[in-house]
């Protein structure tokens, strides 16, 4: 999974988007990937995060990965974003 982020100067809150292209499978597989990612983000969403836009670009292995592994990847990505945004505000 690849995660891109960009701090925003206007507004507040933490926005997350997903890019799931046709190369990852048919509509059923792509929708399943998006549902799994949305649930992992919902469960691990950092409520006190700075104003950041996040785009998650999954890999096809996400379909067969255990959900706890998906959550771990999301947690790790959010931690990197949090640490980076703290550095920028200092």
Backbone atoms as SQL, in Angstrom:
CREATE TABLE atoms (id INTEGER PRIMARY KEY, chain TEXT, resi INTEGER, resn TEXT, atom TEXT, x REAL, y REAL, z REAL);
INSERT INTO atoms VALUES
  (1, 'A', 1, 'UNK', 'N', 0.849, -1.163, 0.000),
  (2, 'A', 1, 'UNK', 'CA', 0.000, 0.000, 0.000),
  (3, 'A', 1, 'UNK', 'C', 0.895, 1.227, 0.000),
  (4, 'A', 2, 'UNK', 'N', 0.538, 2.205, -0.804),
  (5, 'A', 2, 'UNK', 'CA', 1.261, 3.462, -0.877),
  (6, 'A', 2, 'UNK', 'C', 0.342, 4.565, -0.352),
  (7, 'A', 3, 'UNK', 'N', 0.888, 5.424, 0.480),
  (8, 'A', 3, 'UNK', 'CA', 0.092, 6.503, 1.069),
  (9, 'A', 3, 'UNK', 'C', 0.765, 7.826, 0.748),
  (10, 'A', 4, 'UNK', 'N', -0.023, 8.743, 0.192),
  (11, 'A', 4, 'UNK', 'CA', 0.439, 10.095, -0.089),
  (12, 'A', 4, 'UNK', 'C', -0.323, 11.038, 0.820),
  (13, 'A', 5, 'UNK', 'N', 0.335, 12.113, 1.261),
  (14, 'A', 5, 'UNK', 'CA', -0.368, 13.092, 2.082),
  (15, 'A', 5, 'UNK', 'C', 0.147, 14.482, 1.770),
  (16, 'A', 6, 'UNK', 'N', -0.719, 15.459, 2.008),
  (17, 'A', 6, 'UNK', 'CA', -0.381, 16.847, 1.757),
  (18, 'A', 6, 'UNK', 'C', -1.068, 17.709, 2.812),
  (19, 'A', 7, 'UNK', 'N', -0.297, 18.469, 3.581),
  (20, 'A', 7, 'UNK', 'CA', -0.910, 19.364, 4.566),
  (21, 'A', 7, 'UNK', 'C', -1.716, 20.457, 3.855),
  (22, 'A', 8, 'UNK', 'N', -2.840, 20.821, 4.455),
  (23, 'A', 8, 'UNK', 'CA', -3.680, 21.883, 3.902),
  (24, 'A', 8, 'UNK', 'C', -3.486, 23.152, 4.711),
  (25, 'A', 9, 'UNK', 'N', -3.590, 24.295, 4.049),
  (26, 'A', 9, 'UNK', 'CA', -3.480, 25.566, 4.751),
  (27, 'A', 9, 'UNK', 'C', -4.851, 26.083, 5.144),
  (28, 'A', 10, 'UNK', 'N', -5.889, 25.708, 4.413),
  (29, 'A', 10, 'UNK', 'CA', -7.240, 26.159, 4.722),
  (30, 'A', 10, 'UNK', 'C', -8.060, 25.004, 5.263),
  (31, 'A', 11, 'UNK', 'N', -8.981, 25.330, 6.110),
  (32, 'A', 11, 'UNK', 'CA', -9.874, 24.311, 6.646),
  (33, 'A', 11, 'UNK', 'C', -9.219, 23.522, 7.759),
  (34, 'A', 12, 'UNK', 'N', -9.985, 22.598, 8.273),
  (35, 'A', 12, 'UNK', 'CA', -9.469, 21.748, 9.333),
  (36, 'A', 12, 'UNK', 'C', -9.958, 20.334, 9.092),
  (37, 'A', 13, 'UNK', 'N', -9.381, 19.415, 9.791),
  (38, 'A', 13, 'UNK', 'CA', -9.821, 18.034, 9.667),
  (39, 'A', 13, 'UNK', 'C', -8.892, 17.193, 8.827),
  (40, 'A', 14, 'UNK', 'N', -9.185, 15.946, 8.843),
  (41, 'A', 14, 'UNK', 'CA', -8.359, 14.909, 8.238),
  (42, 'A', 14, 'UNK', 'C', -9.203, 14.258, 7.148),
  (43, 'A', 15, 'UNK', 'N', -8.816, 14.414, 5.876),
  (44, 'A', 15, 'UNK', 'CA', -9.585, 13.834, 4.776),
  (45, 'A', 15, 'UNK', 'C', -8.803, 12.688, 4.149),
  (46, 'A', 16, 'UNK', 'N', -9.511, 11.599, 3.856),
  (47, 'A', 16, 'UNK', 'CA', -8.880, 10.409, 3.294),
  (48, 'A', 16, 'UNK', 'C', -9.608, 10.026, 2.009),
  (49, 'A', 17, 'UNK', 'N', -8.831, 9.697, 0.968),
  (50, 'A', 17, 'UNK', 'CA', -9.379, 9.225, -0.294),
  (51, 'A', 17, 'UNK', 'C', -8.638, 7.977, -0.740),
  (52, 'A', 18, 'UNK', 'N', -9.242, 7.239, -1.654),
  (53, 'A', 18, 'UNK', 'CA', -8.662, 5.989, -2.140),
  (54, 'A', 18, 'UNK', 'C', -8.598, 6.011, -3.657),
  (55, 'A', 19, 'UNK', 'N', -7.532, 5.452, -4.218),
  (56, 'A', 19, 'UNK', 'CA', -7.433, 5.266, -5.660),
  (57, 'A', 19, 'UNK', 'C', -7.333, 3.770, -5.912),
  (58, 'A', 20, 'UNK', 'N', -8.363, 3.229, -6.509),
  (59, 'A', 20, 'UNK', 'CA', -8.407, 1.796, -6.779),
  (60, 'A', 20, 'UNK', 'C', -8.708, 1.632, -8.264),
  (61, 'A', 21, 'UNK', 'N', -7.663, 1.413, -9.063),
  (62, 'A', 21, 'UNK', 'CA', -7.803, 1.331, -10.506),
  (63, 'A', 21, 'UNK', 'C', -8.242, -0.036, -11.003),
  (64, 'A', 22, 'UNK', 'N', -8.561, -0.089, -12.266),
  (65, 'A', 22, 'UNK', 'CA', -9.032, -1.331, -12.893),
  (66, 'A', 22, 'UNK', 'C', -7.989, -2.440, -12.887),
  (67, 'A', 23, 'UNK', 'N', -6.737, -2.065, -12.777),
  (68, 'A', 23, 'UNK', 'CA', -5.679, -3.068, -12.776),
  (69, 'A', 23, 'UNK', 'C', -5.783, -3.973, -11.546),
  (70, 'A', 24, 'UNK', 'N', -6.492, -3.522, -10.510),
  (71, 'A', 24, 'UNK', 'CA', -6.629, -4.308, -9.286),
  (72, 'A', 24, 'UNK', 'C', -7.737, -5.354, -9.373),
  (73, 'A', 25, 'UNK', 'N', -8.485, -5.372, -10.445),
  (74, 'A', 25, 'UNK', 'CA', -9.519, -6.388, -10.609),
  (75, 'A', 25, 'UNK', 'C', -10.820, -5.787, -11.102),
  (76, 'A', 26, 'UNK', 'N', -11.819, -6.626, -11.118),
  (77, 'A', 26, 'UNK', 'CA', -13.141, -6.185, -11.540),
  (78, 'A', 26, 'UNK', 'C', -13.790, -5.305, -10.483),
  (79, 'A', 27, 'UNK', 'N', -15.013, -4.879, -10.776),
  (80, 'A', 27, 'UNK', 'CA', -15.720, -3.969, -9.881),
  (81, 'A', 27, 'UNK', 'C', -15.922, -4.580, -8.498),
  (82, 'A', 28, 'UNK', 'N', -16.208, -5.870, -8.443),
  (83, 'A', 28, 'UNK', 'CA', -16.444, -6.522, -7.158),
  (84, 'A', 28, 'UNK', 'C', -15.188, -6.474, -6.294),
  (85, 'A', 29, 'UNK', 'N', -14.042, -6.793, -6.875),
  (86, 'A', 29, 'UNK', 'CA', -12.790, -6.780, -6.127),
  (87, 'A', 29, 'UNK', 'C', -12.413, -5.362, -5.704),
  (88, 'A', 30, 'UNK', 'N', -12.578, -4.406, -6.617),
  (89, 'A', 30, 'UNK', 'CA', -12.238, -3.020, -6.286),
  (90, 'A', 30, 'UNK', 'C', -13.121, -2.488, -5.169),
  (91, 'A', 31, 'UNK', 'N', -14.407, -2.805, -5.219),
  (92, 'A', 31, 'UNK', 'CA', -15.313, -2.353, -4.162),
  (93, 'A', 31, 'UNK', 'C', -14.985, -3.014, -2.830),
  (94, 'A', 32, 'UNK', 'N', -14.594, -4.277, -2.858),
  (95, 'A', 32, 'UNK', 'CA', -14.204, -4.965, -1.627),
  (96, 'A', 32, 'UNK', 'C', -12.968, -4.312, -1.014),
  (97, 'A', 33, 'UNK', 'N', -12.002, -3.961, -1.865),
  (98, 'A', 33, 'UNK', 'CA', -10.795, -3.280, -1.388),
  (99, 'A', 33, 'UNK', 'C', -11.171, -1.960, -0.725),
  (100, 'A', 34, 'UNK', 'N', -12.038, -1.178, -1.384),
  (101, 'A', 34, 'UNK', 'CA', -12.443, 0.110, -0.822),
  (102, 'A', 34, 'UNK', 'C', -13.197, -0.055, 0.490),
  (103, 'A', 35, 'UNK', 'N', -14.062, -1.055, 0.579),
  (104, 'A', 35, 'UNK', 'CA', -14.797, -1.290, 1.830),
  (105, 'A', 35, 'UNK', 'C', -13.851, -1.640, 2.967),
  (106, 'A', 36, 'UNK', 'N', -12.867, -2.496, 2.690),
  (107, 'A', 36, 'UNK', 'CA', -11.902, -2.879, 3.725),
  (108, 'A', 36, 'UNK', 'C', -11.080, -1.671, 4.171),
  (109, 'A', 37, 'UNK', 'N', -10.651, -0.845, 3.218),
  (110, 'A', 37, 'UNK', 'CA', -9.875, 0.340, 3.565),
  (111, 'A', 37, 'UNK', 'C', -10.707, 1.337, 4.358),
  (112, 'A', 38, 'UNK', 'N', -11.943, 1.566, 3.937),
  (113, 'A', 38, 'UNK', 'CA', -12.804, 2.504, 4.659),
  (114, 'A', 38, 'UNK', 'C', -13.019, 2.064, 6.105),
  (115, 'A', 39, 'UNK', 'N', -13.230, 0.766, 6.307),
  (116, 'A', 39, 'UNK', 'CA', -13.448, 0.259, 7.662),
  (117, 'A', 39, 'UNK', 'C', -12.179, 0.393, 8.495),
  (118, 'A', 40, 'UNK', 'N', -11.030, 0.090, 7.928),
  (119, 'A', 40, 'UNK', 'CA', -9.766, 0.222, 8.667),
  (120, 'A', 40, 'UNK', 'C', -9.517, 1.680, 9.033),
  (121, 'A', 41, 'UNK', 'N', -9.785, 2.593, 8.123),
  (122, 'A', 41, 'UNK', 'CA', -9.600, 4.023, 8.416),
  (123, 'A', 41, 'UNK', 'C', -10.594, 4.460, 9.472),
  (124, 'A', 42, 'UNK', 'N', -11.834, 3.995, 9.391),
  (125, 'A', 42, 'UNK', 'CA', -12.845, 4.371, 10.375),
  (126, 'A', 42, 'UNK', 'C', -12.428, 3.927, 11.784),
  (127, 'A', 43, 'UNK', 'N', -11.904, 2.704, 11.886),
  (128, 'A', 43, 'UNK', 'CA', -11.504, 2.182, 13.187),
  (129, 'A', 43, 'UNK', 'C', -10.255, 2.849, 13.739),
  (130, 'A', 44, 'UNK', 'N', -9.364, 3.287, 12.870),
  (131, 'A', 44, 'UNK', 'CA', -8.070, 3.831, 13.310),
  (132, 'A', 44, 'UNK', 'C', -7.946, 5.325, 13.093),
  (133, 'A', 45, 'UNK', 'N', -9.020, 6.005, 12.743),
  (134, 'A', 45, 'UNK', 'CA', -8.980, 7.430, 12.405),
  (135, 'A', 45, 'UNK', 'C', -8.464, 8.252, 13.584),
  (136, 'A', 46, 'UNK', 'N', -7.416, 9.030, 13.355),
  (137, 'A', 46, 'UNK', 'CA', -6.910, 9.892, 14.427),
  (138, 'A', 46, 'UNK', 'C', -7.784, 11.138, 14.530),
  (139, 'A', 47, 'UNK', 'N', -8.490, 11.289, 15.606),
  (140, 'A', 47, 'UNK', 'CA', -9.422, 12.400, 15.749),
  (141, 'A', 47, 'UNK', 'C', -8.754, 13.751, 15.892),
  (142, 'A', 48, 'UNK', 'N', -7.555, 13.801, 16.446),
  (143, 'A', 48, 'UNK', 'CA', -6.877, 15.070, 16.710),
  (144, 'A', 48, 'UNK', 'C', -5.836, 15.416, 15.655),
  (145, 'A', 49, 'UNK', 'N', -5.951, 14.827, 14.502),
  (146, 'A', 49, 'UNK', 'CA', -4.968, 15.034, 13.429),
  (147, 'A', 49, 'UNK', 'C', -5.113, 16.435, 12.834),
  (148, 'A', 50, 'UNK', 'N', -4.017, 16.989, 12.361),
  (149, 'A', 50, 'UNK', 'CA', -4.010, 18.299, 11.722),
  (150, 'A', 50, 'UNK', 'C', -4.728, 18.237, 10.377),
  (151, 'A', 51, 'UNK', 'N', -4.855, 19.390, 9.736),
  (152, 'A', 51, 'UNK', 'CA', -5.519, 19.470, 8.438),
  (153, 'A', 51, 'UNK', 'C', -4.627, 18.862, 7.368),
  (154, 'A', 52, 'UNK', 'N', -4.946, 17.631, 6.974),
  (155, 'A', 52, 'UNK', 'CA', -4.133, 16.891, 6.016),
  (156, 'A', 52, 'UNK', 'C', -5.054, 16.150, 5.056),
  (157, 'A', 53, 'UNK', 'N', -4.680, 16.151, 3.776),
  (158, 'A', 53, 'UNK', 'CA', -5.355, 15.314, 2.785),
  (159, 'A', 53, 'UNK', 'C', -4.508, 14.064, 2.573),
  (160, 'A', 54, 'UNK', 'N', -5.134, 12.891, 2.636),
  (161, 'A', 54, 'UNK', 'CA', -4.432, 11.620, 2.510),
  (162, 'A', 54, 'UNK', 'C', -5.046, 10.841, 1.355),
  (163, 'A', 55, 'UNK', 'N', -4.198, 10.273, 0.505),
  (164, 'A', 55, 'UNK', 'CA', -4.654, 9.400, -0.576),
  (165, 'A', 55, 'UNK', 'C', -3.960, 8.055, -0.405),
  (166, 'A', 56, 'UNK', 'N', -4.767, 6.999, -0.349),
  (167, 'A', 56, 'UNK', 'CA', -4.243, 5.652, -0.165),
  (168, 'A', 56, 'UNK', 'C', -4.383, 4.904, -1.477),
  (169, 'A', 57, 'UNK', 'N', -3.267, 4.366, -1.943),
  (170, 'A', 57, 'UNK', 'CA', -3.221, 3.612, -3.188),
  (171, 'A', 57, 'UNK', 'C', -2.888, 2.159, -2.842),
  (172, 'A', 58, 'UNK', 'N', -3.898, 1.278, -2.778),
  (173, 'A', 58, 'UNK', 'CA', -3.656, -0.102, -2.333),
  (174, 'A', 58, 'UNK', 'C', -3.043, -0.972, -3.418),
  (175, 'A', 59, 'UNK', 'N', -2.564, -2.109, -3.011),
  (176, 'A', 59, 'UNK', 'CA', -2.059, -3.128, -3.932),
  (177, 'A', 59, 'UNK', 'C', -3.048, -4.287, -3.948),
  (178, 'A', 60, 'UNK', 'N', -2.968, -5.142, -4.943),
  (179, 'A', 60, 'UNK', 'CA', -3.917, -6.236, -5.090),
  (180, 'A', 60, 'UNK', 'C', -3.842, -7.221, -3.922),
  (181, 'A', 61, 'UNK', 'N', -2.700, -7.304, -3.268),
  (182, 'A', 61, 'UNK', 'CA', -2.549, -8.225, -2.144),
  (183, 'A', 61, 'UNK', 'C', -3.461, -7.861, -0.975),
  (184, 'A', 62, 'UNK', 'N', -4.043, -6.668, -0.999),
  (185, 'A', 62, 'UNK', 'CA', -4.960, -6.267, 0.059),
  (186, 'A', 62, 'UNK', 'C', -6.190, -7.167, 0.119),
  (187, 'A', 63, 'UNK', 'N', -6.581, -7.737, -1.015),
  (188, 'A', 63, 'UNK', 'CA', -7.744, -8.634, -1.048),
  (189, 'A', 63, 'UNK', 'C', -7.527, -9.882, -0.206),
  (190, 'A', 64, 'UNK', 'N', -6.322, -10.403, -0.207),
  (191, 'A', 64, 'UNK', 'CA', -6.048, -11.654, 0.500),
  (192, 'A', 64, 'UNK', 'C', -5.415, -11.427, 1.872),
  (193, 'A', 65, 'UNK', 'N', -5.029, -10.194, 2.172),
  (194, 'A', 65, 'UNK', 'CA', -4.380, -9.903, 3.456),
  (195, 'A', 65, 'UNK', 'C', -5.384, -9.998, 4.591),
  (196, 'A', 66, 'UNK', 'N', -4.890, -10.376, 5.752),
  (197, 'A', 66, 'UNK', 'CA', -5.714, -10.423, 6.947),
  (198, 'A', 66, 'UNK', 'C', -6.079, -8.990, 7.340),
  (199, 'A', 67, 'UNK', 'N', -7.293, -8.793, 7.859),
  (200, 'A', 67, 'UNK', 'CA', -7.754, -7.443, 8.172),
  (201, 'A', 67, 'UNK', 'C', -6.884, -6.770, 9.235),
  (202, 'A', 68, 'UNK', 'N', -6.357, -7.537, 10.164),
  (203, 'A', 68, 'UNK', 'CA', -5.475, -6.939, 11.177),
  (204, 'A', 68, 'UNK', 'C', -4.214, -6.368, 10.542),
  (205, 'A', 69, 'UNK', 'N', -3.727, -7.005, 9.483),
  (206, 'A', 69, 'UNK', 'CA', -2.559, -6.486, 8.764),
  (207, 'A', 69, 'UNK', 'C', -2.909, -5.172, 8.057),
  (208, 'A', 70, 'UNK', 'N', -4.096, -5.089, 7.500),
  (209, 'A', 70, 'UNK', 'CA', -4.548, -3.854, 6.852),
  (210, 'A', 70, 'UNK', 'C', -4.608, -2.738, 7.895),
  (211, 'A', 71, 'UNK', 'N', -5.163, -3.040, 9.068),
  (212, 'A', 71, 'UNK', 'CA', -5.234, -2.043, 10.137),
  (213, 'A', 71, 'UNK', 'C', -3.844, -1.592, 10.573),
  (214, 'A', 72, 'UNK', 'N', -2.915, -2.537, 10.675),
  (215, 'A', 72, 'UNK', 'CA', -1.534, -2.189, 11.060),
  (216, 'A', 72, 'UNK', 'C', -0.902, -1.242, 10.052),
  (217, 'A', 73, 'UNK', 'N', -1.145, -1.502, 8.772),
  (218, 'A', 73, 'UNK', 'CA', -0.604, -0.617, 7.722),
  (219, 'A', 73, 'UNK', 'C', -1.190, 0.789, 7.841),
  (220, 'A', 74, 'UNK', 'N', -2.481, 0.870, 8.110),
  (221, 'A', 74, 'UNK', 'CA', -3.138, 2.170, 8.258),
  (222, 'A', 74, 'UNK', 'C', -2.585, 2.899, 9.485),
  (223, 'A', 75, 'UNK', 'N', -2.445, 2.197, 10.584),
  (224, 'A', 75, 'UNK', 'CA', -1.895, 2.795, 11.812),
  (225, 'A', 75, 'UNK', 'C', -0.498, 3.338, 11.548),
  (226, 'A', 76, 'UNK', 'N', 0.311, 2.534, 10.885),
  (227, 'A', 76, 'UNK', 'CA', 1.685, 2.950, 10.595),
  (228, 'A', 76, 'UNK', 'C', 1.704, 4.205, 9.709),
  (229, 'A', 77, 'UNK', 'N', 0.845, 4.249, 8.702),
  (230, 'A', 77, 'UNK', 'CA', 0.784, 5.410, 7.816),
  (231, 'A', 77, 'UNK', 'C', 0.342, 6.655, 8.581),
  (232, 'A', 78, 'UNK', 'N', -0.674, 6.524, 9.442),
  (233, 'A', 78, 'UNK', 'CA', -1.156, 7.663, 10.207),
  (234, 'A', 78, 'UNK', 'C', -0.102, 8.160, 11.198),
  (235, 'A', 79, 'UNK', 'N', 0.693, 7.249, 11.747),
  (236, 'A', 79, 'UNK', 'CA', 1.770, 7.655, 12.655),
  (237, 'A', 79, 'UNK', 'C', 2.826, 8.469, 11.910),
  (238, 'A', 80, 'UNK', 'N', 3.196, 8.037, 10.727),
  (239, 'A', 80, 'UNK', 'CA', 4.186, 8.779, 9.928),
  (240, 'A', 80, 'UNK', 'C', 3.650, 10.166, 9.593),
  (241, 'A', 81, 'UNK', 'N', 2.381, 10.236, 9.222),
  (242, 'A', 81, 'UNK', 'CA', 1.771, 11.527, 8.889),
  (243, 'A', 81, 'UNK', 'C', 1.741, 12.430, 10.119),
  (244, 'A', 82, 'UNK', 'N', 1.382, 11.872, 11.261),
  (245, 'A', 82, 'UNK', 'CA', 1.320, 12.656, 12.495),
  (246, 'A', 82, 'UNK', 'C', 2.695, 13.213, 12.856),
  (247, 'A', 83, 'UNK', 'N', 3.725, 12.360, 12.804),
  (248, 'A', 83, 'UNK', 'CA', 5.075, 12.807, 13.145),
  (249, 'A', 83, 'UNK', 'C', 5.557, 13.875, 12.171),
  (250, 'A', 84, 'UNK', 'N', 5.260, 13.698, 10.907),
  (251, 'A', 84, 'UNK', 'CA', 5.676, 14.663, 9.902),
  (252, 'A', 84, 'UNK', 'C', 4.969, 16.007, 10.094),
  (253, 'A', 85, 'UNK', 'N', 3.681, 15.970, 10.409),
  (254, 'A', 85, 'UNK', 'CA', 2.947, 17.224, 10.608),
  (255, 'A', 85, 'UNK', 'C', 3.398, 17.930, 11.874),
  (256, 'A', 86, 'UNK', 'N', 3.841, 17.185, 12.883),
  (257, 'A', 86, 'UNK', 'CA', 4.374, 17.810, 14.090),
  (258, 'A', 86, 'UNK', 'C', 5.688, 18.524, 13.797),
  (259, 'A', 87, 'UNK', 'N', 6.525, 17.925, 12.951),
  (260, 'A', 87, 'UNK', 'CA', 7.797, 18.559, 12.579),
  (261, 'A', 87, 'UNK', 'C', 7.556, 19.861, 11.841),
  (262, 'A', 88, 'UNK', 'N', 6.547, 19.855, 10.949),
  (263, 'A', 88, 'UNK', 'CA', 6.288, 21.042, 10.140),
  (264, 'A', 88, 'UNK', 'C', 5.725, 22.199, 10.965),
  (265, 'A', 89, 'UNK', 'N', 5.005, 21.883, 12.043),
  (266, 'A', 89, 'UNK', 'CA', 4.427, 22.944, 12.859),
  (267, 'A', 89, 'UNK', 'C', 5.432, 23.537, 13.834),
  (268, 'A', 90, 'UNK', 'N', 6.543, 22.873, 14.066),
  (269, 'A', 90, 'UNK', 'CA', 7.547, 23.380, 15.012),
  (270, 'A', 90, 'UNK', 'C', 8.409, 24.443, 14.411);
